[in-house]
Amino acid sequence: MRSDDHTASAPAGRHSPQPRAIDPLDGAVLQRASLTPAQLTQVRAEQIRHETPLRHILLRQGLIGEVEYTEAIAAHFGSTPVDLAALAPDPALIDRLGPERCLQDGLLPLRRMGGVTMIATTHPGRFESDRARLAALFGPVAMAVIAPSALEAGVLRARGRALAHHAETRLPAAASCRRWNARAAGWIAAGVAGVGAMLIAVTPTTLMLMLVAWTALTLLLLVGLRAAAAIAWLTSPRGTGATPDVTVARLPTVSILVPMCREPDIAPRLVERLGRLRYPRALLDVILVIEADDHATRDALENADLPGWMRVVSVPEGSIRTKPRALNHAMLFARGSIVGIYDAEDAPDPDQIHIVVRHFHARGPELGCVQGILDFYNPATNWIARCFTIEYAAWFRILLRGIQRLGLALPLGGTTLFLRREVIEEVGGWDAHNVTEDADLGIRLARFGYRTEVISTTTEEEPNCRPVAWIKQRSRWLKGFMITYVVHMRTPRATLRALGAWRVLGLQVVFLATVSQYLLAPLLWSFWLVALGLWHPLGDVVSTELMLGLATLFVVSELVNMTIAFLGVSGEKHRFLRKWVPMLHLYFPLGAIAAYKALWELLTKPFYWDKTAHGLHDFGR
């Protein structure tokens, strides 16, 4: 839907708004709402404080239902709400305006009658300002009033396939991975495997030396980046990442997109957790995004008694089913000038939205995105949960902030990230086919010249702590890293012009070196045979000095990784995990299994989204 009237932050020094007479439209809705004097005083105070229409406050606080709300507005204009069961819209007229535009502007062309096109609107107060634009498309137009949910359902019913196509192809093909040719990739992989087999037959030692050299080089680069990031974090001024204590005189509307898929059990807890957010309800727009055929989750949400500031949006069936596709579709319904992403099991800090708004307000328009810190609310569930928590603490609390300080492009996390709406529109939304749409978006933001900053606010979520499920999730992440790297490096010169040499080098380390380490780490682990006095294929080839160099690299890398892990869990909440840091040696080999699964899927089903089940260990907060 079109952004609300109150979507821009006013300067901090602006005078407080003065009481004003009740708008006629607000008055018409107010007459239908049964408010106590105390409730009326409260909503009037909110209207003055946030300069938002009184009718929006009534609707989003649940003080009036959508049916009564729409009837009141229609009656004010001498009409009755449109019933699409009796008057189905003409699909050809919808196409003339565009189904995406219909949803964003709250306009639905219905029928042409007597030379006049009847157009239903959810915002009749804006219709006159739209009349000239609509008349240029349809000729003479007349206004009707429709409920927002009815308009959305009508457009989806008439043009669901077109909307599905839009969600899948919103990002231009040149910037997307949807042109990935799995068959061609398979032939390339077969050719590489053939060359490898030939080298094994002719000169296996040479092949192994080449692989060990590459693995050692990528390990050196990766450890160097991690060490540099940790030093950058350690030497950063105190308070780095903290949001300046600024006053935002006019708070913007913030839309929160929460993609859900086959998660009926978690719906009530989601509503309760998001209900702890302290942002004004009149300015909070939470969209629960579900697939059209996910009837179980829809039923659960209907039974959860959603407040007026939460609503459900259905994603029409398409050729793929991914989170970024759902986000692209949900953006058509978002009202806010800031858009945030949460996962279904998230429990954000209650003041998180206020922190985000102040940070955007203080940092200026070049800040396109902020990333919050992710943590787990049940880190002691089992061994994998403990190691996962340590990994997250090191990444979000130390490394990501250090990478930011180094001036490199940030690969975003999939949740607790917030973006300016106009920035999302400019960069083309999300790549619907990329299974790590967050990492891809982080690089694309940098290519467009926008900054991303990590802020000091935390969202707790549920760790994926079952071995098979962990491997599936990590394989999806690694597959996404592989395909994201290919997308941004298929035009190296353009990437170099957009990012610069320093950030392109960072791209090689963060993506290529990381994937290489997961795939080839078993080669390095094989040298434990030498340390144990056992036979190794390269034992007679590699000199003592080179073997000592490799051993030194292994020791230094482990010391760096363990130091960063210790720093990540040095806070009071995570201190009990310090004794588990050495167990990461047994945790990361799971990633090698995930990497080979990712490589296989890259060649066989690159866009397959291996869904992570939530709500299995959702306890103990």
N, C-alpha and C positions, 0 to 999 in steps of 0.2 A: 504494500500500500504506500501511497505518497507519504513522505515524512510529515510528522505533526508540525503545527505552527511554531512550536517551541523547541526547535532542534539546534539552535546555535547558542553557544555560550557568550554571554555579554561581558564587557569589560568589568574587571573586579571593582572598579571605583564607581560604578553606576549607582544612582540613588535608588532606594527601596521603592517598589511600585506602590502606587496609591490606590485605595479602594475605588472601585468604579461601579457604575450601575450594571445590573444584570443584563446580559445580552438577551435579546428576544428569544433566540433559539435555546439558550440555557434556561430561560424562564419556562419555555414550553416543556422541556424535559423535566425541570424541577417540579412542575405541577403534577407530573405522573409518579414522582418518587415520594414515598411516605417517609419523610425524615422527621426525626425529633429535633427540637430546637438546638440541642447540643451537636447533633450531626450536621445541621445546617451551618452552625457557627464554624465547625471544623472544616467543612468543604469550602466555605467562603474564605477561610484563612489560607487554605492550600491554593485556592485560585489566585489570591493576591500574591502569595509568596512565590509561586512558580509561573504566574502569568499564563495559565493554561485554561482552556474552556472548562467551565463548570460541568458541562455535560460529559466531558471525558473523564473527569474525576468521579462522577457518579457511576459511570459505566465500569470503570476499572476497579473501583472499590466494591463493586457488587451491590451498590445501593439502588440500582435499577437494572432490570434484565434487558437483554438485547431487543426482545420483542416490544416491550413497552417503550424503550428508547426510540426505536425506529418508528413506531406508531405516533409518538409525540412529535417527532420531527416532520413526519409526513403530514400530520394534521395541521401543523403550523403553516405548511405550504398549501393547505387546502386539498390534500391528496390522501391516498392510502398506500401502504407498502405494496410493492410489486410481489405477486405470487407467481413464481416461475413454473409452478405446476400447471397453472392456467395459461401462462404466456411465456412459452419457451423462447429464448433468444435465437436470432437468426445467425448461424455460424459465419455466414459471409460478411455480415456487418461487424462481427467480432474481429474477423481477420483484417478488415479495413483499418480498424484502430490498432489491432495487434493484441493478442491475449495477454502478453506481458504488460503492455501499457494499461490494459483494463484493470489488472490486479494492482499495479502500482498507483494508478490514479483514482481507483474506486469508481470506475465508469463501466457500464455494461450496455452497449447498443442492443435494443430489443427487436423492434419491428419498424418497418416503414409503413405508415398509414396516412392516406390522403396527402401524400407529398411531404409529410413531416416524419422525421426519424425520432422515435421515442427512445430516450437514453436514460437508464436508471443510474442513480448515483448514491453513494454512501455519504457524500459531503455536499448536500444541496446548497449550503452557504457559499460554496466555491463555484457553483455551476455557471454563474454569469461570467466569471473570469475565464472559464473554459469555453464559453459559447462560440467565440470567433474561431478558435482552433477546431472545434467540432463541426461547425458549419462549413468550414473549408473541406472537410472530409465527407460530410453527409448531406449538405444542404440545410434547409430549415430543420431545427431540432426542438424537441420539447422534453421537459424534465419529468422524471419519475423518481421515487425514493425507494431504496432497497436496503435491507439489512446487510451488514458486511459479510456475515457467514453465508447468506443466500447468494450474494454476488460471487464469492469465491467458489462455492459449490457449482454455480451455473457455468462459470468459465471453465472449471475443471471438467465438468460433464461434457461441454461442447467442444473443448479444444485441449483435452488432456494430452493427446499425442504430440501436439505442437509444443506444449509446455515441457513435456519430457525431452523433446529434441533440443529445446532451448537450454535446458539444464545441462544436457550432455555436451553441447557444442558452444556454450557461451564464450569460452576462451578460444581465441583464434587457433586454428590448426597448427600454425607455425610455432606457437608457444606451448602446445599441448603434446602429451605422449600418445594421443589416440591414433596417430599415424604409425605407431609402432607395428612393425610387421613381424609377427611371431614366426612365420614360416621362413622369412629371410634370416632372422636371428638364429633359427635352428640350423640353417645351412651354414652360417658363419661358425656357429658352435661346432658343427660337425667337421668343418674344415680345420678349425683349431685343434680339435681332438685328433684328427688324422695326422696333422703335423706333429703333435705331441707323441702319438703312437710311433711315428717314424723315428723321432729323436730317441725315444725309449729303446727302440730296436737297434739303432745305429750307435748312439752315444748317450746312454742314460745318465752318465755322470755329468755331462755338460748341461743337460736339461735340468737336473736337480740343482746344480750350482746356480744356474740362471734364476730358478724359482726362489732359492734361498737368498740370493742377492736382492731380488725384488722385495721379498718379504722383510728382509732386514732393513732395506731402505725405507719402506713404508712405515715400519715400526719406529725407525728413527725420526721420521717426519711427524708421526702421530704423537710420540712421546715429547718431541720438541714443542709441538703446539700445546699440548696439555700442560707442560711445564711453564711455557710462556704465559698461558692463560691464568694459571694459578698465581704466578708472580704478579701479573697485572692486577689480579683480584686482591692479593695481599698488599700491594703498594697503592691501591686506590684510596682516595680520601675517605674518611669516615662519613658514612651516610650516603655513599654512592648507591643509587637505586631507590633511595627514599624519595617520596613524593614531596615537592615543596609545599609548605603550608600557605596555600593561596586560597583566596575566596572567589568562588564562582557565583557571580550575582544571579545569573539565570541558568539553572541546570538544564542540560539537554535531555531529550528522550534517548534512552539506551535500549536497544533491542538485543535480546539474548536468544541465540539459536541453540536448541538442544536436540540433536539428531538421536532418534531412538529406533531400534529394530529388534523385534521379538523380545521385549523386556517388560512384560506385564507385571512381574513381581516387584519391580523396582519403582514403579510409578508413584505409589503413595509416599515413599521415602523421598523421592525427587521433589515432589510438591512441598513436603515439609522442610527440606533443606534449603530450597530456593526461597521459601517463605521467611527465612531468617535474614535475607538481604534487607538492609536498612534504607535503601534508596526509596524516594517517594513513589508510591504505587501509581500515581497519575503519570509518572515519567518512565515507568518500567514496562517493557513490552517483551514478555517471555513467550517464545514460539517453540512448542514441542513438535518436532518434525518426525512424522512416521510415514512408512510406506503405505500405499493405498490398500494393499491386501493384508496388512498387519492388523487383523481384526482383534486379536487378543490384547494387544497394547492399547488399541483405541478403546475397547471396552473398559480396560483398567483405568484409563484416564478419565473416561466419562463417570466412572464410579468414584473417582478421587475427589469429586466436587471442586473443580478448578476455580480459583478466584478470577475476577474480571480482568486481571492483568496477565493472565496466562491463556493461551489459546492453542488449538491443535491445527496443524497444517498437514495435509496429505500430499505425498509425492506420487504423481502418476507413474504407472508402470512404464519401463523403458527397456533399452537393450542391455543396460548394466544396472547394478545396484551397489552404489558406493556412498560413503559419507559426503564427499565433495559434491556429488550430484544432488544430494538432498539439500546441501547448503545453498547451492546455486538457485534451486527452486524456492527455498524459504526466503531468500533475499527479496523476492518479488513482493513479499508480504510485510517486510520489516518497516517499522515506522521511524526508527531512531536514526540520529546522525552519527552515533557510535554503535557498532555491532560487535557483540562478544560471542564466544563459542564455549559451551560447557558440554561435558559428557554426561550421560544419564546418571552415573553414580557419584557425581561430584558434590562436594560439600564446601563451597567457597566461604572465605572470611565474610562475616556480615557486612563489614564496611568496604568491601572490595570495589563496588561500583563507584562509590564516592572517591576512592583513591584513584581509580582509572580516570574519572572525569577531571579531577584536579591535575593529574599528570599530563593529560592531553592539553589542558588549558594553559599549563605553565610552559610546556616545551615548544609550542609553535606548530605551524602547519607541516613542517618537514618531518615531524614524527608521525609516521603512518600507522604504527602498530606498537602495542605494549604486550609483553609476555609475563604472566604471573608465574609464581613458583609452584610446582606440583609436589605433593607429598602424599603419604598413605596414612589412612586412619586405623589400620590394623597391621602394623609392621611386624608384630610378633606372632603372626599366624603360623608360620613355619619357616624353614631355612630359606626357601626361595623368596618369601616375602621380605625377610631381613636383608638378604643380598640386594634385592630389587630396590628397597628403600635406601640402602647405602649408595647404589648406583644413581638413583634419582637425586639424592642429596648432593653428590659430587657434581652431577651435570647441571642442575638448575641453580644451586647455591654458589658454586665455585666456577665451573668451566664456562657456562653460558655467559655469565657476567664478565669473565675474563676475555672471552672471544669478542664480546661487545667492546670492551676497553681497547682491544687490539685493532678495532676498526674493521673486522671481518663481517661478512653477511651471516646472519643468524638463521640456522634451520629451526623453524618454530616447532613448538609442541602442539599437539592436536586439540588442546583444551586450555581454558583460561588465557586466551589471547583475545585482544580487543583491537578493532581497526576502525579508522574513520570511514564512514560510508562512501564518501566520494573517492577515497583511495581504492577501495574494493572495486568500485565501478571503473576507475581508470585502468587498473592492472588486469581487468578482465575476469574478476571472480576467481573461482577455484577450478583447477583442472579435474574435471569429473572422472577421468580415467586413471588418475594417479592415486595409488593406495597410500602414499604419504603426501597428501595434498598440503599439509602444513609445512613440511620442509621445502617443497617446491615453491609455495607462496612466499616463504621467507627470502629465498633467493630472488624471486621475481620482484619483490618490493625493493630490494637493493638495486636491481637493474633499473628500476624506474626512479632511483634517487631518493627513496624514502628511508628514514631511520627506523630501526626497531630497538626498543629498550626493555630490559628486564626490570620489573618493579618489585618492591618489597611487599607483596601480598600473596597469601598462600591459599591454594585449593587442595583439599584432601580428597583422595579417591581410593578406590579399592585396588589393591595389587593383584595382578594376574599371577597367582602363585601355585598353579598346578603345572608340572613339567611339560606335558603335551600341549596344554593351552599356552604356556609361556613360549614354547618353540614356535607355535603357529603365529602368535602375535609378533614375535621378533622376526620371523621370516617375512611377514608382511612389511615391517619397517625396512628390512634390508632390501627386499625387492623394490620398494619405493625409492630407497637411496640409489639403487642401481639405475633405475629408469629415470630418476630426476637428474642424475649426473649425465646420462646420455642426452637428455633433452637440452640441457644448458650447454653441453659441449659439442652439439652437432653443428653449431655455427660458432667456432672458436673466436673468430675475429669480432663478431658482434658481441659476444660475451665479454671479450677483453675490453672493447670500447665502452660497454655499459658498466662493468664492474671495476676495471682497472687491474693492473698486474698483481697488486697485493691481495685483492679479494679473490682473484682467479686462483692464485696459489693456495689461499685458504680453502677454496672449493675443492681443489685436488686432495688436500689433506683430509678435510672433514668427510668427503664422500668416497673418493677413490681409495685412499689409504685405509679408511675404516672398513670398507667392504673387502679389500685385499687381506687385511688382517684376519677377519673372520674366516675367509676362505682358505687362507694359506697358513694360518697359525699352527695347524698340526705339523707342518714341516719344521717349524722352530721347536715345537715341543719334542720332536723326535731327538733333539740333541741332549735331552735328559739321559738318553742311552749312554752317551759318552761320559756324562758326569757319574753315572752308576757303574762305569767300567765295562759296559757292554758294547757289542759290535754295532757300528753305524756305517751305512753305505758310503759316507764321505769321510770316514775316519782316516783312511789312508791317503786322501786327496787334499784335505784342508790342512794347512800348516798349523803348527801350534800357536803361532802369533794370531792367525785369523780366528782360530777356535777361542782363544782368550778374548779377542775382540768381541766375538758373538756373545760369550758368557758375560762380559762386562755390559753389553747392550741389554741383555736379559735382566741382569741385576738392577741396572739403573732404571729400566722401564718399570720393573715391579716396585722399586722404591718410590718412583714418582707417582704411580697409580695408587699405592697404599697411602702415601702422604696426602694426596688429594682426597681420598676416601675418608681418612681420619679428619681432615679439615671439614669435610662436608657434614660429618656427624658429630662435630664438636659442641654443638648447641645442647642445651639442657634436655630438650625433648628426645634427641637421638643418641645421647651419650652412651646409653646401654648397648648400642650397636658397635661400639669401637672394637670389642673383642671378637666381633664377627667379620671384621675387615679381611683378615687372612683367608677366610673362606671363599673370597672372590676367586681364588685360584681354581676352585672346583665349580664355580658358578658360570664363568665365562665360556668354558667348553661347550655349554648348551648352545651358545651363539653360533658355534661352528656348524652344529647340526642344522640350526635355523638357516644359516647362510646357504647350505647346499639345497635345502628345500626351496629357498627363495630363488636360487639360480635355476632350478628345474621349472618352477612356476613362471619365471621370466620367459622361458622358452615355450611353455605350453599353455599357460593361462595368465598373461601379464596383468589383466585388469580384475582378476578374481580377488574379492575382499574376504579374507578369512576372519569371520566375525568373532570378536572376543565376548564371551558370556560374562555378564555382570550380575551382582547380587548373590554370588556364591559364598563370599566371605565378608559380607557387609554387616559387621558387628563390632562392638567393643570401642566405639568412639568415646 
